[in-house]
Amino acid sequence: MTPAITRLDTDSAYCCMVKDAGDDPDVTHGALICAQVRIVATPGIHIEGGQGVGRVTLPGLGLPIGSPAINPVPRQQITANVIDAVREYAPDGEAFLDRQGLEVIISVPDGERIAQKTLNPRLGIVGGISILGTTGKVFPYSTAAWRASVIQAVEMAARNGVPKIILCTGGRSEKFAMQIFPELPEISFVELSVFTGDALKVCVSHGVPAAAFVGMIGKMIKTAQGHMQTHVAGNQVDFTFLSQVCRDVGAPESFVAEVARANTGRHFLELCQANGLTAPLQRIVELALDQCLRFITSLGGTMDFETILVDFDGNVLARAARTGMQPTTPITPPPPLIERLPNEPLPETDEPVEDV
């Protein structure tokens, strides 16, 4: 790949590349990523953030408050590459770094605008994007970075001591959830997409006292079926399951037969509404609650939990809760995700993720 911009003078070098995210749905695709390396008096390699790289303002990320949002893996990769260059080009090789140092300033000229399309403002990262990375490679339609952002968002909420974490299946669900829980701070709300199980694991490992799952009909049905990761592939809405739910709550057999022939979760909802039936929806929400609590218990956890079904206009159609289950002993949470990633990278997958 050819650099887009280069500049070289006596004490510094500057280079910019256009990021190519391949098929990955990455908001930084096409962005200009720049690095300036300059000689400084302090020995060693010093990595700093410039224009468009966010600054950390809240605890819980595993990075010092006030530091640039450049994660450990990119730091390791930058350091390794700078050392390789020093070995090759410095007259005395690595000994150069014992006498003088090199400062590496990473900048993203359009980073502040791009960051508004990310979770950074919610995570307390202001002024630009994060320099992320788990492997240094781009995987087509990878969901590892997406999963990592969900885990990090739950960790941030937990480490900042919110009374209740609200797990929302998508952007609209999150907006509606904020209307249901107006007393909670913004950091309490996490858009978890398809990663219900990952989010619940973080809740358990951090001793979260209470959480709620807020979603629309498709994700609520899949959760009621026991799917803790609701990818399109392999985790379809099961209309035989829905038919049995309707039968169990005493719905007419004619309605049960209609449900068996339904096309989508939304079609099932429309059939319930057209026939004035709320019991099947309430039962779905109760089953989703049972499945989430069963998953939490399987991890050795306990917490107050609630499931809430909203429609496409934000109306609450059904909700179920189990309280009096808060943790009774203090839990020491694991290190933040970005501290764990160098040794425990998240698995990559090329499974498609459904729209949320």
C-alpha positions in Angstrom: 0.0 0.0 0.0 1.4 3.4 -1.0 1.5 6.2 1.7 -0.9 9.0 1.1 1.4 11.7 2.6 5.0 11.6 3.6 7.4 14.2 5.1 11.0 13.8 6.3 13.3 16.3 7.9 16.3 16.3 10.2 14.6 15.3 13.5 11.3 13.8 12.4 9.4 11.8 9.9 5.7 11.9 9.1 3.5 9.5 7.2 -0.2 9.0 6.5 -2.1 6.0 5.2 -5.7 5.6 4.1 -7.3 2.8 6.1 -8.7 0.0 4.1 -11.1 -2.0 6.3 -11.8 -4.5 3.4 -15.3 -5.9 3.8 -15.5 -5.1 7.6 -18.3 -2.6 8.3 -15.9 -0.2 10.1 -16.6 3.5 10.4 -12.9 4.3 10.0 -12.8 2.8 6.5 -11.2 5.4 4.3 -9.9 7.5 7.1 -6.5 9.0 7.1 -4.3 7.5 9.8 -1.1 9.4 10.5 2.1 8.9 12.5 4.9 11.4 13.3 8.1 10.1 14.8 10.5 12.6 16.2 13.7 12.5 18.2 13.4 13.5 21.9 15.8 13.8 24.8 14.1 11.2 27.0 15.4 7.6 26.2 13.0 5.0 25.0 9.9 5.0 22.9 7.0 7.2 23.8 3.6 6.9 22.2 1.2 9.8 22.2 -2.1 10.8 20.7 -2.5 13.7 18.4 -5.4 15.3 16.5 -8.5 13.1 16.3 -7.3 10.5 18.8 -9.6 10.5 21.9 -8.6 11.1 25.5 -9.8 8.9 28.4 -11.9 10.7 30.9 -13.5 7.9 32.9 -12.1 5.0 34.9 -12.7 1.4 33.9 -11.0 1.2 30.5 -7.7 0.0 31.8 -6.0 3.2 30.5 -5.0 6.1 32.7 -7.4 9.1 32.8 -6.1 11.8 30.5 -4.1 9.4 28.4 -4.7 8.9 24.7 -7.1 6.1 23.8 -4.5 3.8 22.2 -5.0 0.3 23.3 -2.2 -2.1 24.5 -2.0 -4.3 21.3 -1.5 -1.3 19.0 1.0 0.1 21.4 2.9 -3.2 21.3 2.8 -3.3 17.5 3.9 0.3 17.2 6.8 -0.2 19.6 7.9 -3.4 17.9 7.9 -1.8 14.5 9.8 1.3 15.7 12.5 -1.0 17.3 12.8 -2.9 14.1 13.4 0.3 12.2 15.9 1.5 14.8 17.9 -1.7 14.6 18.1 -1.4 10.8 18.7 2.4 10.4 20.3 3.8 13.6 24.1 3.8 13.4 24.4 2.1 16.8 21.1 0.1 16.6 19.0 -0.2 19.7 21.7 1.5 21.7 20.3 4.7 20.2 17.3 4.3 22.5 19.5 4.3 25.6 20.9 7.7 24.7 17.9 9.4 23.1 14.3 8.6 22.6 11.6 8.6 19.9 8.2 10.0 20.3 5.4 8.5 18.1 2.4 10.7 17.7 -0.7 9.0 16.2 -3.3 11.3 14.7 -6.5 10.9 12.7 -7.4 14.3 11.1 -11.1 13.4 10.8 -11.2 11.4 14.0 -13.4 13.7 16.1 -16.2 13.6 13.6 -15.9 9.8 13.1 -16.0 9.2 16.9 -19.6 10.5 17.0 -20.5 7.3 15.1 -18.9 5.1 17.8 -19.4 4.2 21.5 -16.5 6.5 22.5 -18.7 9.4 23.9 -20.5 6.8 26.0 -17.3 5.3 27.3 -15.9 8.7 28.3 -13.4 8.9 25.4 -13.6 12.5 24.1 -12.0 14.3 21.2 -11.6 11.5 18.7 -11.5 7.8 18.0 -9.8 5.0 19.8 -6.8 3.2 18.3 -8.0 -0.3 18.8 -6.9 -3.8 17.6 -6.7 -7.3 18.8 -4.5 -8.9 16.1 -3.5 -6.2 13.7 -5.3 -7.9 10.9 -8.6 -7.1 9.1 -11.1 -10.0 8.9 -14.0 -9.8 6.5 -17.2 -9.0 8.4 -15.4 -9.8 11.6 -17.6 -9.5 14.8 -14.7 -9.6 17.2 -14.3 -5.8 17.4 -18.1 -5.5 17.8 -18.1 -8.0 20.6 -15.2 -6.3 22.3 -17.1 -2.9 22.2 -20.1 -4.5 23.9 -17.9 -6.1 26.6 -16.1 -2.9 27.2 -19.3 -0.9 27.5 -20.7 -3.3 30.1 -17.4 -3.2 32.0 -17.4 0.6 32.0 -21.0 0.7 33.4 -20.0 -1.8 36.1 -16.8 -0.2 37.1 -18.5 3.2 37.4 -21.0 1.8 39.9 -24.3 2.2 38.1 -27.2 0.8 40.1 -28.6 -1.1 37.1 -27.3 -2.0 33.6 -29.8 -1.9 30.8 -28.9 -4.3 28.0 -30.6 -3.2 24.7 -30.8 -5.2 21.5 -30.4 -2.2 19.2 -30.4 1.5 18.7 -34.1 1.9 18.8 -34.5 -0.4 21.9 -31.8 1.7 23.6 -33.7 5.0 22.9 -36.9 3.4 24.3 -35.1 2.0 27.3 -33.9 5.5 28.2 -37.5 6.6 28.3 -38.4 3.6 30.6 -35.5 4.3 32.9 -35.0 8.1 32.8 -33.4 8.1 36.3 -30.3 6.2 35.1 -27.2 7.8 33.7 -26.4 7.3 30.0 -23.4 5.0 30.8 -26.0 2.5 32.2 -27.3 1.7 28.7 -25.5 -0.8 26.5 -26.4 -1.6 22.9 -25.5 -5.3 23.0 -26.6 -6.3 19.5 -26.4 -10.1 19.3 -24.0 -10.6 22.2 -26.4 -11.3 25.1 -24.3 -14.0 26.6 -21.1 -12.0 26.4 -22.8 -9.1 28.2 -24.2 -11.3 30.9 -20.8 -12.9 31.5 -19.4 -9.5 32.2 -22.3 -8.6 34.5 -21.6 -11.8 36.5 -17.8 -11.3 36.6 -18.2 -7.8 37.8 -20.8 -8.5 40.5 -23.5 -6.3 38.8 -26.4 -6.1 41.3 -29.2 -5.6 38.8 -29.8 -5.6 35.0 -32.6 -5.5 32.5 -32.9 -6.8 28.9 -34.9 -4.5 26.7 -35.7 -5.7 23.2 -38.1 -6.0 20.3 -40.0 -9.1 19.4 -37.4 -11.0 17.2 -34.6 -10.9 19.8 -37.0 -11.5 22.6 -38.2 -14.7 21.0 -34.7 -15.9 20.3 -33.7 -15.2 23.9 -36.8 -17.1 25.1 -35.7 -20.0 23.0 -32.4 -20.0 24.9 -30.1 -18.3 22.4 -27.5 -16.2 24.1 -26.0 -15.1 20.8 -28.7 -14.2 18.3 -26.9 -14.4 14.9 -29.1 -14.8 11.9 -27.2 -18.0 11.0 -28.4 -21.0 13.0 -30.6 -19.1 15.4 -33.9 -18.6 13.6 -37.2 -17.8 15.1 -38.8 -21.2 15.8 -42.5 -21.1 14.9 -43.1 -24.5 16.3 -41.9 -23.1 19.6 -44.1 -20.1 19.3 -47.1 -22.3 18.5 -46.5 -24.3 21.7 -46.2 -21.1 23.7 -49.6 -20.0 22.4 -51.1 -23.4 23.1 -49.7 -23.3 26.7 -51.4 -20.0 27.4 -54.8 -21.2 26.1 -54.9 -19.4 22.8 -57.5 -20.8 20.3 -56.3 -23.6 18.0 -57.1 -21.5 15.0 -54.7 -18.8 16.3 -52.1 -21.5 17.0 -52.3 -22.7 13.4 -51.9 -19.1 12.2 -48.7 -18.7 14.3 -47.3 -21.9 12.9 -47.6 -20.4 9.4 -46.1 -17.0 10.4 -43.1 -15.6 8.5 -41.2 -13.5 11.0 -41.2 -12.6 14.7 -42.8 -9.3 13.7 -45.6 -11.2 11.9 -46.2 -13.2 15.1 -46.5 -9.9 17.0 -48.9 -8.5 14.4 -51.1 -11.7 14.7 -51.2 -11.3 18.5 -52.2 -7.6 18.2 -54.8 -8.3 15.5 -56.4 -10.9 17.7 -56.1 -8.9 20.9 -53.9 -11.5 22.6 -51.4 -10.4 25.2 -50.8 -13.7 27.0 -48.4 -15.1 24.4 -46.3 -12.0 24.5 -46.2 -12.0 28.3 -45.2 -15.7 28.3 -42.4 -15.0 25.8 -41.0 -12.3 28.1 -41.2 -14.7 31.1 -39.4 -17.4 29.2 -36.7 -14.9 28.2 -36.3 -14.0 31.8 -36.0 -17.6 32.8 -33.3 -18.3 30.1 -31.3 -15.3 31.1 -31.4 -16.2 34.8 -30.5 -19.8 33.9 -27.5 -18.6 32.0 -26.5 -16.3 34.9 -26.8 -19.1 37.4 -24.8 -21.4 35.2 -21.9 -18.9 35.5 -22.2 -19.0 39.3 -23.8 -15.5 39.4 -26.9 -13.9 40.8 -28.6 -10.5 40.2 -31.9 -8.8 40.0 -33.1 -9.2 36.5 -35.9 -7.9 34.3 -37.0 -8.5 30.7 -39.0 -5.9 28.8 -40.6 -6.2 25.4 -41.2 -3.0 23.4 -42.9 -2.4 20.1 -41.5 -0.4 17.2 -42.9 2.8 18.6 -41.4 2.3 22.1 -44.6 1.0 23.9 -44.0 -1.6 26.6 -45.9 -4.7 25.5 -44.9 -7.0 28.4 -42.3 -7.2 31.2 -41.2 -9.7 33.8 -38.8 -9.4 36.7 -37.2 -11.4 39.4 -35.8 -9.4 42.4 -34.2 -10.2 45.8 -31.3 -11.9 44.0 -28.5 -9.4 44.4 -24.9 -10.8 45.1 -24.3 -11.3 48.8 -20.5 -11.4 48.7 -18.1 -8.9 47.1 -16.6 -9.8 43.8 -13.2 -8.8 42.5 -13.6 -8.1 38.8 -11.0 -9.2 36.3 -8.7 -6.6 34.7 -10.3 -4.5 32.0 -10.7 -6.0 28.6 -7.9 -4.1 26.9 -5.4 -5.4 29.5 -6.5 -9.0 28.8 -6.6 -8.8 25.0 -2.8 -9.2 24.4 -3.0 -12.6 26.1 -6.6 -13.5 25.5 -7.7 -12.2 22.1 -11.3 -12.5 21.3 -12.1 -15.2 18.7 -12.8 -14.0 15.2 -15.8 -15.1 13.2 -17.2 -14.4 9.8 -20.8 -15.1 10.7 -23.2 -12.4 9.5 -24.9 -10.3 12.1 -28.5 -9.3 11.7 -29.6 -5.7 11.6 -30.5 -4.2 14.9 
